[in-house]
Amino acid sequence: MALFGKKKEEAKSETPCCCGGSQSAREVISTCCGEKVDGICCIKVLGSGCKSCHQLYDNALKAAEGTGIEVEYIIDMQKIMEYGVMSMPVLVINEKVVSVGRVLKPAQILDMIKRYDG
């Protein structure tokens, strides 16, 4: 009967940080661990994998092109729920939700990046 409870133990283990650091996903929500470029260490797009979510991710990649800012696409629902959002797609800059339920154009995302102050 050693098999019972094994999956629960595996599920409790923390996932590593998106930036490859030693922090868990929950710790990353409060502090971003990547190297900062103009005050921004990472941009994340949270989505379910639908067309709108992919479009926001592509637009974020275009906006961050040439800046050295990392853009990550997250489809894991458990991680998405940690941000407390109820609709997608979601744009997150430095672990702060800046847009929910909208597909922003690259120019709009670039404008958010330029005026981001934390």
Residue pairs with C-beta under 8 A, 6 or more apart in sequence:
14 24
14 25
14 26
15 24
15 25
15 79
16 22
16 23
16 24
16 25
17 23
17 24
17 25
17 27
17 28
17 33
18 25
18 28
18 42
18 44
18 72
18 74
19 28
19 32
19 33
19 34
19 41
19 42
19 70
21 33
23 31
23 33
25 79
25 82
26 82
28 95
29 82
29 83
29 95
30 95
31 95
32 41
32 42
32 94
32 95
33 41
34 41
34 42
34 70
35 41
37 67
37 68
37 69
38 67
38 113
39 94
39 116
39 117
39 118
40 69
40 93
40 94
40 113
40 116
41 69
41 70
41 94
42 69
42 70
42 71
42 72
42 93
42 94
42 95
43 60
43 64
43 69
43 70
43 71
43 72
43 91
43 92
43 93
43 109
43 113
44 71
44 72
44 73
44 74
44 91
44 92
44 95
45 53
45 56
45 57
45 60
45 71
45 72
45 73
45 74
45 89
45 90
45 91
45 92
46 53
46 74
46 75
46 79
46 80
46 83
46 85
46 88
46 89
46 90
46 92
47 53
47 54
47 56
47 57
47 73
47 74
47 75
47 80
47 88
47 89
47 90
48 75
48 77
48 88
49 75
50 88
50 89
52 88
52 89
52 103
53 73
53 75
53 88
53 89
55 89
55 103
56 89
56 91
56 102
56 103
56 104
57 71
57 73
57 89
59 103
59 104
59 105
59 106
59 109
60 71
60 91
60 106
60 109
61 71
62 106
63 106
63 107
63 109
63 110
63 113
64 70
64 71
64 109
64 113
67 113
69 113
74 80
80 88
80 90
83 90
83 92
83 97
84 97
85 97
85 100
86 100
87 100
87 101
88 100
88 101
89 101
89 102
89 103
90 97
90 99
90 100
90 101
91 97
91 98
91 99
91 100
91 104
91 109
91 112
92 98
93 112
93 113
93 116
94 116
94 118
96 118
98 112
98 116
99 112
104 112
